[in-house]
Amino acid sequence: MNYILGVDGGNTKTIALVARLDGTIVGVGRSGCGDIYGVSSPDLAVTNTIEAVSAALNMAEIQKEALAAGCFSMAGADWREDFELLQRAFVGYGAQVTVVNDAMGALRAGSPDGTGVAVACGTGAATGARSAQGLIWHSSFWQEPQGAQELGRKTLRMIYRAELGVEPPTTLTAPVLDYFEKKTVEDLLRLFTARTVAHPAGTVVAKLVRILLDEANNGDAAARRIVETHGAALGDYALAAARQVKIENTPFALILAGGVFRHSGRLLADALINRVHTTSPQARPIFSRFEPVIGALLLALEAVDIIVTEPLLERLNAHLPPAVLFET
């Protein structure tokens, strides 16, 4: 048993990685939604997850019996019965199998010691925290401010309101019309509301976040207001997580993870950090160097008592799969 497995199961995709015990990644797999709340049945989410795992095992040219440990960092691992379901479903994918909420995988991927608070903002959003004493909390269904899908919907609402004169004109309008190949805002509204047309999926709406962040970065007042308000709301939940594990007034690591935070503009991140610093001025912002699935790999390594060192992290980094694997 010289291999470990790390899985990040999300709403739009599931990523599985197989690595040797020294951190060398040798297998990669990707499939669809792994969130048991995000598809028609939990069985489908499990099937999608095992599809990604099987692809990673095939690339590594090993059977699951060669896995010393497997860690499944899953959106939808929220209630006790969810953990029990997933734990049963993944029996055998490691001599030791661990299931955690996906926020905890993001935390481990970015935190030097696995403690602190993580805010993962991708298609959706998740917040998780862990103290040095082992207290753990994740937002799950407590989470109100979400990720790119919500920001995309806010972008559309702002464009509609600006068209009616309820809000001032916004530079969001032109690039969003171009994106959907529409000539007028009325055409855009019809695309999303008329009963006789196929409405764009939520994943398409999520892609508007790049336009929103671009225009906010360029100074558009409406876009900036959306981004700053959303960042502050995410910061409120980061503080709530810190309180839940009793680290609010300590110099904890504040991990920012997920695709939305990889935008070149810092407005969203700065709004979040500023809100956290109102009551936790010693919090140390860290932009995660790794995707959340690496956090699952690290948790799997630690489950078999392997100490995560900088050389091991460098080896993981050197063998990361192409960035396109993680794109939504």
HELIX and SHEET records of a PDB file:
HELIX    1   1 PRO A   42  ALA A   60  1                                  19    
HELIX    2   2 LYS A   64  ALA A   66  5                                   3    
HELIX    3   3 ARG A   80  ALA A   89  1                                  10    
HELIX    4   4 ASP A  102  GLY A  110  1                                   9    
HELIX    5   5 SER A  140  TRP A  142  5                                   3    
HELIX    6   6 ALA A  148  LEU A  164  1                                  17    
HELIX    7   7 THR A  173  PHE A  180  1                                   8    
HELIX    8   8 VAL A  185  THR A  193  1                                   9    
HELIX    9   9 GLY A  202  ALA A  206  1                                   5    
HELIX   10  10 LEU A  208  ASN A  217  1                                  10    
HELIX   11  11 ALA A  221  GLN A  244  1                                  24    
HELIX   12  12 GLY A  259  ARG A  262  5                                   4    
HELIX   13  13 LEU A  267  HIS A  277  1                                  11    
HELIX   14  14 PRO A  292  ALA A  303  1                                  12    
HELIX   15  15 GLU A  310  ALA A  318  1                                   9    
HELIX   16  16 ALA A  323  PHE A  326  5                                   4    
SHEET    1   A 5 ILE A  25  SER A  31  0                                        
SHEET    2   A 5 THR A  14  ARG A  20 -1                                        
SHEET    3   A 5 TYR A   3  GLY A   9 -1                                        
SHEET    4   A 5 LEU A  67  MET A  74  1                                        
SHEET    5   A 5 GLN A  96  ASN A 101  1                                        
SHEET    1   B 5 ILE A 136  HIS A 138  0                                        
SHEET    2   B 5 ALA A 125  ARG A 130 -1                                        
SHEET    3   B 5 GLY A 116  CYS A 121 -1                                        
SHEET    4   B 5 ALA A 253  ALA A 257  1                                        
SHEET    5   B 5 ARG A 284  PHE A 287  1                                        
END                                                                             
